[in-house]
Amino acid sequence: MKPTQVTVNNSISKIDKPSNNKSMMRIFLLPGVIVVAVVTQLPFLITIIFSLFRYNIQNPSQNGFAGISNFISVFQNPSFYSALLNLLVMTLASVVICAILGMMFALLLNRKFIGVNIIRTLVIMPLFVMDAVIGVIWRTLMLNSSFGLNAVIGDFIGTGAVEFFSKYPLQTIIMLIVWQWTPFFVLVFLAGVQSIPNEIEDSAKVDGAFGVKKFFLIDIPLMQYHIQVAVMLGLVFILKVFGLIYVTTNGGPGIASTNLPFYSYRITFFQWDVGLASVVAVASVIVSLMLLLSIFKLLQSRMGEN
C-alpha cells in the first residue's frame, strides 16, 4: 500500500471517530430519555386523552367521547378564571418577594461576622420542611385565632387576633410560600455573590463604585445567570403549590385561595368529574409553560441590556 493511501485511510478513520462517539453517547442516553418520557410525558398524554372524554365516576352511564365540550364547559365557568387569577397573583407576587428578600439576605450573609454560619443554617432551614408540616405549624401554632401565637399577640396588644385564613386567605398563602422558598433564593444568590472575583471587587472600589452603585453596575450583571436560575426554578416550584393550600385554607373561603392545581383536585374529588379535571390540568400546564417562557424572555432581554 502506498504511503499516501495509508495517510488518507488514517485521516478518514480519524474523521469517523467523532461520529461513532456521538452515536455511542446517544445509545447511552437512550435509557434515561425513555425513563423521563415514561415518567413525565406519558401521564400528560393520558391527561390529554381524558380531557376529551366525559368521564364522571358517579355517573358511568353518561361517560363517552366529549370532544371539546369539556374545554367549553371549563372555559365558560367563572371559577376557572378566578383560580387562574389566583395562580398568577400567587406566583408572581411570591417570586418577586422571594427574589428581593433572597438578595437582601444573600448580601447580608456574605459578610464575615460572629455566628454567620449558624445564621446561614437557620435561614435555609424552612427549605427542608414539607409543605404539609409548614401548613400545620402555621395554621395551629402561629396563626390560629384561638390559641396560636396570633391570639397571644392580639390579646397582649389589645386588638384581638387577626383572622388570617378567613379574611386574607390569598395573602396568607403568599406569606407562607415566601417563608418556605426564600431560602432557595438565598442559596442561589449567595453562591452568585461569592463567585464574584475579588479582583473585580477591588477594581470597583478603586473606581469609586460603592454600595448601591456597585450593586447595580457590578454585582447584578455578574450574577445574571444565578438570577435566571433562581427565578425560573422558583417559578416551577411555586406554580405547583398544593400542600400549603390543602392544609391551611382548603382553597377557601369559596375559591378565594384556589389555584389551578387545587381547582383540578376539587373537580376530581368533589364533583368526581375526571374529564373536566383533566381539562384544568392541561390548562395548568399550558399556562405554566407560557408564563415560564415569558419570564425567561423578559430576563434574557433585561440581562442582555446589562
Backbone torsions as a table, in degrees:
resi	resn	phi	psi	omega
1	MET	NA	139.4	-177.8
2	LYS	-74.8	152.7	178.7
3	PRO	-59.9	-34.8	-179.1
4	THR	-66.3	-37.9	179.1
5	GLN	-66.7	-38.1	177.9
6	VAL	-63.2	-41.7	-179.9
7	THR	-64.1	-42.9	179.9
8	VAL	-64.3	-43.1	180.0
9	ASN	-63.5	-41.0	178.1
10	ASN	-63.1	-41.5	179.8
11	SER	-65.9	-37.7	178.6
12	ILE	-66.6	-40.7	178.9
13	SER	-65.2	-35.3	177.5
14	LYS	-67.0	-34.8	179.7
15	ILE	-70.7	-34.9	-177.7
16	ASP	-73.7	-22.9	-176.3
17	LYS	-61.5	-46.3	178.9
18	PRO	-58.5	-39.7	179.4
19	SER	-65.0	-38.1	177.2
20	ASN	-65.3	-39.3	178.7
21	ASN	-63.7	-40.2	179.0
22	LYS	-64.7	-41.6	179.0
23	SER	-64.9	-38.0	177.7
24	MET	-66.3	-39.8	178.0
25	MET	-62.9	-39.9	178.2
26	ARG	-64.5	-37.6	178.0
27	ILE	-63.7	-42.4	-179.9
28	PHE	-68.4	-30.7	179.5
29	LEU	-79.0	-18.2	-174.3
30	LEU	-58.4	-46.0	178.6
31	PRO	-59.2	-41.1	178.1
32	GLY	-64.6	-40.8	178.5
33	VAL	-63.5	-40.6	179.7
34	ILE	-64.0	-44.4	-179.7
35	VAL	-62.8	-45.0	179.2
36	VAL	-62.7	-41.3	179.5
37	ALA	-64.0	-42.0	-179.9
38	VAL	-67.0	-40.9	-175.3
39	VAL	-75.0	-36.2	-173.3
40	THR	-104.9	-49.0	-172.2
41	GLN	-82.0	-34.0	-179.9
42	LEU	-63.6	-46.5	175.6
43	PRO	-60.7	-37.6	178.8
44	PHE	-66.2	-38.4	177.1
45	LEU	-64.1	-41.0	177.9
46	ILE	-64.6	-37.8	177.9
47	THR	-63.2	-41.2	177.2
48	ILE	-62.5	-41.1	179.2
49	ILE	-63.7	-44.3	179.0
50	PHE	-62.7	-32.6	-178.1
51	SER	-66.8	-18.0	-179.9
52	LEU	-93.1	1.2	-177.9
53	PHE	-120.6	148.5	171.4
54	ARG	-85.5	107.0	-172.9
55	TYR	-136.3	91.9	178.3
56	ASN	-109.0	124.3	-174.6
57	ILE	-66.4	-33.6	-177.7
58	GLN	-80.0	-21.9	-179.3
59	ASN	-126.7	69.9	-176.8
60	PRO	-65.2	-21.7	-179.5
61	SER	-68.5	-21.9	-178.4
62	GLN	-94.8	1.7	-177.2
63	ASN	-72.7	149.9	179.0
64	GLY	165.1	-177.1	-178.9
65	PHE	-69.8	131.5	-176.9
66	ALA	-115.6	-17.4	-178.2
67	GLY	67.0	-131.3	-179.3
68	ILE	-94.0	6.8	-179.1
69	SER	-65.7	-32.1	175.9
70	ASN	-63.3	-41.6	178.8
71	PHE	-64.2	-41.1	179.6
72	ILE	-63.7	-41.7	-180.0
73	SER	-63.3	-42.5	-179.2
74	VAL	-69.0	-45.0	-175.6
75	PHE	-73.1	-15.7	174.6
76	GLN	-90.9	-4.3	-179.3
77	ASN	-89.1	121.4	179.6
78	PRO	-61.7	-25.3	179.9
79	SER	-63.2	-32.7	178.6
80	PHE	-62.1	-43.5	-178.2
81	TYR	-72.6	-30.1	174.1
82	SER	-65.9	-43.4	177.6
83	ALA	-65.7	-37.7	177.3
84	LEU	-64.2	-44.2	178.0
85	LEU	-63.1	-41.9	177.2
86	ASN	-60.7	-40.5	178.9
87	LEU	-61.4	-46.4	-178.1
88	LEU	-66.2	-45.9	180.0
89	VAL	-63.5	-46.6	-179.1
90	MET	-60.0	-45.0	-175.4
91	THR	-71.6	-52.0	-175.8
92	LEU	-65.6	-43.4	179.6
93	ALA	-64.1	-41.9	-179.0
94	SER	-65.8	-42.8	-178.9
95	VAL	-65.0	-43.4	-179.4
96	VAL	-63.5	-47.0	-179.4
97	ILE	-65.2	-42.7	178.7
98	CYS	-62.0	-39.4	179.9
99	ALA	-66.1	-43.3	-179.6
100	ILE	-65.4	-51.0	179.6
101	LEU	-64.7	-38.8	178.7
102	GLY	-61.8	-40.5	178.1
103	MET	-67.7	-39.8	179.3
104	MET	-63.3	-46.8	179.0
105	PHE	-66.4	-36.9	179.7
106	ALA	-63.9	-43.6	177.9
107	LEU	-65.9	-36.0	179.1
108	LEU	-69.6	-44.1	-177.3
109	LEU	-78.1	-6.8	175.6
110	ASN	-78.7	-10.7	178.8
111	ARG	-84.2	159.1	178.3
112	LYS	-100.0	118.6	175.6
113	PHE	-153.5	168.7	-175.9
114	ILE	-66.2	128.5	177.9
115	GLY	82.1	15.6	-176.7
116	VAL	-63.7	-37.1	-179.7
117	ASN	-67.9	-36.9	177.4
118	ILE	-65.6	-43.3	-179.7
119	ILE	-65.7	-38.7	176.9
120	ARG	-60.3	-41.9	178.7
121	THR	-63.7	-42.9	-179.8
122	LEU	-65.9	-35.8	-177.7
123	VAL	-67.4	-38.9	-175.1
124	ILE	-88.6	-3.8	-177.6
125	MET	-59.2	-41.0	-179.8
126	PRO	-58.6	-22.2	-178.7
127	LEU	-66.2	-25.5	-175.1
128	PHE	-99.6	9.1	179.0
129	VAL	-96.8	137.7	-179.4
130	MET	-66.7	152.0	179.9
131	ASP	-57.2	-45.7	-178.0
132	ALA	-63.5	-39.2	179.5
133	VAL	-66.1	-42.2	177.3
134	ILE	-59.7	-44.6	179.8
135	GLY	-61.9	-43.7	-179.8
136	VAL	-64.6	-44.1	-178.2
137	ILE	-62.5	-49.1	-176.8
138	TRP	-70.8	-34.0	-178.1
139	ARG	-73.7	-36.4	-174.5
140	THR	-98.4	-49.3	-172.8
141	LEU	-87.6	-30.0	-172.4
142	MET	-103.1	-55.1	-169.9
143	LEU	-105.3	4.7	178.4
144	ASN	-64.7	130.6	-174.6
145	SER	-80.6	-4.4	-178.9
146	SER	-105.1	-46.6	-176.2
147	PHE	-136.2	9.3	179.5
148	GLY	-85.9	-179.9	177.3
149	LEU	-60.6	-31.0	175.9
150	ASN	-58.2	-45.5	179.5
151	ALA	-68.4	-38.3	-179.6
152	VAL	-64.2	-46.6	-179.8
153	ILE	-66.6	-41.3	179.0
154	GLY	-61.5	-41.9	178.1
155	ASP	-69.0	-33.5	-178.0
156	PHE	-68.4	-42.1	-178.2
157	ILE	-91.3	-4.9	174.0
158	GLY	83.7	11.5	-179.9
159	THR	-98.7	-13.6	-175.5
160	GLY	84.0	164.2	-178.1
161	ALA	-72.9	148.2	176.6
162	VAL	-91.5	130.8	178.7
163	GLU	-83.5	82.1	-175.0
164	PHE	-64.5	-47.6	-171.5
165	PHE	-78.2	-17.4	178.5
166	SER	-100.8	-35.4	-178.3
167	LYS	-95.0	-33.9	-176.9
168	TYR	-129.5	58.7	-174.4
169	PRO	-66.0	-46.7	-177.6
170	LEU	-67.4	-42.1	178.2
171	GLN	-63.4	-36.2	179.3
172	THR	-67.9	-41.4	177.0
173	ILE	-61.8	-42.1	177.9
174	ILE	-61.1	-41.6	179.1
175	MET	-61.2	-42.7	180.0
176	LEU	-68.6	-37.2	176.7
177	ILE	-63.7	-42.7	178.7
178	VAL	-62.8	-42.3	178.9
179	TRP	-61.5	-36.9	-176.9
180	GLN	-79.1	-40.6	-169.0
181	TRP	-102.9	-8.2	174.0
182	THR	-58.5	-40.2	177.3
183	PRO	-56.5	-34.0	177.3
184	PHE	-62.7	-45.1	177.5
185	PHE	-63.4	-37.5	178.4
186	VAL	-61.1	-45.1	-179.1
187	LEU	-60.8	-47.1	-177.2
188	VAL	-68.1	-45.0	-178.6
189	PHE	-68.0	-36.7	177.9
190	LEU	-64.5	-39.0	175.1
191	ALA	-63.2	-37.7	178.2
192	GLY	-67.6	-41.9	179.3
193	VAL	-64.4	-42.3	-178.0
194	GLN	-73.5	-15.6	178.1
195	SER	-83.8	-8.2	178.7
196	ILE	-70.9	123.6	-177.7
197	PRO	-61.3	145.9	178.7
198	ASN	-65.1	-28.9	179.8
199	GLU	-63.2	-39.7	178.9
200	ILE	-68.2	-39.5	176.9
201	GLU	-60.2	-44.8	-179.7
202	ASP	-66.5	-39.5	179.2
203	SER	-65.3	-38.7	178.1
204	ALA	-63.2	-39.4	178.7
205	LYS	-66.4	-38.5	178.7
206	VAL	-65.0	-37.3	-179.7
207	ASP	-79.7	-2.3	177.2
208	GLY	88.0	19.8	178.0
209	ALA	-93.1	110.4	-179.9
210	PHE	-131.1	159.4	170.7
211	GLY	57.0	-126.4	-175.3
212	VAL	-65.1	-39.2	179.9
213	LYS	-60.9	-45.2	178.2
214	LYS	-65.2	-37.1	-178.3
215	PHE	-63.0	-45.6	-176.0
216	PHE	-81.7	-30.4	-176.3
217	LEU	-92.4	-26.3	-175.6
218	ILE	-114.0	-55.4	-171.8
219	ASP	-68.2	-50.5	-176.6
220	ILE	-59.5	-48.9	178.7
221	PRO	-60.6	-36.9	-179.2
222	LEU	-76.1	-17.8	-179.7
223	MET	-103.1	13.9	-171.8
224	GLN	-61.5	-37.3	-179.7
225	TYR	-72.0	-35.0	176.0
226	HIS	-66.3	-38.3	178.4
227	ILE	-65.2	-42.9	179.2
228	GLN	-62.7	-43.0	179.6
229	VAL	-62.9	-46.0	-177.9
230	ALA	-64.0	-44.3	-177.1
231	VAL	-68.8	-44.4	-176.8
232	MET	-67.7	-45.3	177.9
233	LEU	-68.2	-36.4	176.2
234	GLY	-61.8	-39.8	175.9
235	LEU	-61.1	-44.1	-179.5
236	VAL	-61.2	-44.4	-178.3
237	PHE	-67.3	-41.9	-173.0
238	ILE	-79.3	-29.7	179.0
239	LEU	-61.6	-27.8	-176.1
240	LYS	-104.5	23.9	178.6
241	VAL	-61.7	127.4	179.6
242	PHE	-137.8	-47.8	-174.2
243	GLY	-60.2	-41.5	179.5
244	LEU	-61.2	-43.3	-179.7
245	ILE	-67.1	-42.3	-177.3
246	TYR	-63.1	-41.3	-174.5
247	VAL	-80.8	-32.7	-172.5
248	THR	-94.8	-63.7	-173.3
249	THR	-106.2	-15.3	-174.8
250	ASN	54.5	33.3	177.8
251	GLY	82.9	-5.4	-174.2
252	GLY	-100.2	-171.8	-3.4
253	PRO	-63.2	135.3	-174.2
254	GLY	67.0	-115.5	174.7
255	ILE	-125.4	28.0	-175.1
256	ALA	-64.2	-26.9	-179.9
257	SER	-123.5	25.6	-179.5
258	THR	-92.0	126.8	171.3
259	ASN	-102.3	-179.9	-175.1
260	LEU	-63.4	-43.6	176.8
261	PRO	-58.8	-42.1	179.9
262	PHE	-73.0	-30.6	176.3
263	TYR	-64.6	-39.3	175.7
264	SER	-63.9	-39.0	177.7
265	TYR	-64.1	-41.6	-178.8
266	ARG	-65.7	-39.0	178.4
267	ILE	-66.5	-36.9	-177.8
268	THR	-68.8	-48.2	-170.0
269	PHE	-102.7	-7.6	173.8
270	PHE	-102.8	-43.3	178.5
271	GLN	-97.9	-13.1	-179.7
272	TRP	58.0	31.6	-178.8
273	ASP	-107.1	97.0	-177.0
274	VAL	-68.7	-33.9	-179.4
275	GLY	-63.8	-49.1	179.2
276	LEU	-66.5	-38.5	178.2
277	ALA	-63.4	-36.4	178.0
278	SER	-66.3	-36.3	176.5
279	VAL	-61.4	-44.6	179.2
280	VAL	-64.3	-39.1	178.0
281	ALA	-63.1	-43.7	177.3
282	VAL	-63.2	-42.5	178.2
283	ALA	-62.7	-35.7	178.4
284	SER	-62.9	-43.1	179.1
285	VAL	-64.0	-44.3	-179.0
286	ILE	-63.7	-45.9	179.1
287	VAL	-62.5	-41.3	179.7
288	SER	-62.9	-44.7	178.8
289	LEU	-63.4	-43.0	179.4
290	MET	-63.3	-42.0	179.6
291	LEU	-66.6	-42.6	179.3
292	LEU	-62.9	-44.0	179.4
293	LEU	-65.2	-39.1	179.9
294	SER	-65.2	-46.0	179.8
295	ILE	-65.4	-39.0	179.8
296	PHE	-63.6	-44.2	177.9
297	LYS	-65.2	-37.9	177.9
298	LEU	-63.8	-44.1	178.2
299	LEU	-64.7	-40.4	179.3
300	GLN	-62.0	-42.4	-179.5
301	SER	-69.4	-41.1	-179.7
302	ARG	-68.3	-43.5	179.7
303	MET	-69.3	-31.5	177.7
304	GLY	-65.3	-33.4	177.8
305	GLU	-67.3	-32.7	179.2
306	ASN	-77.4	NA	NA
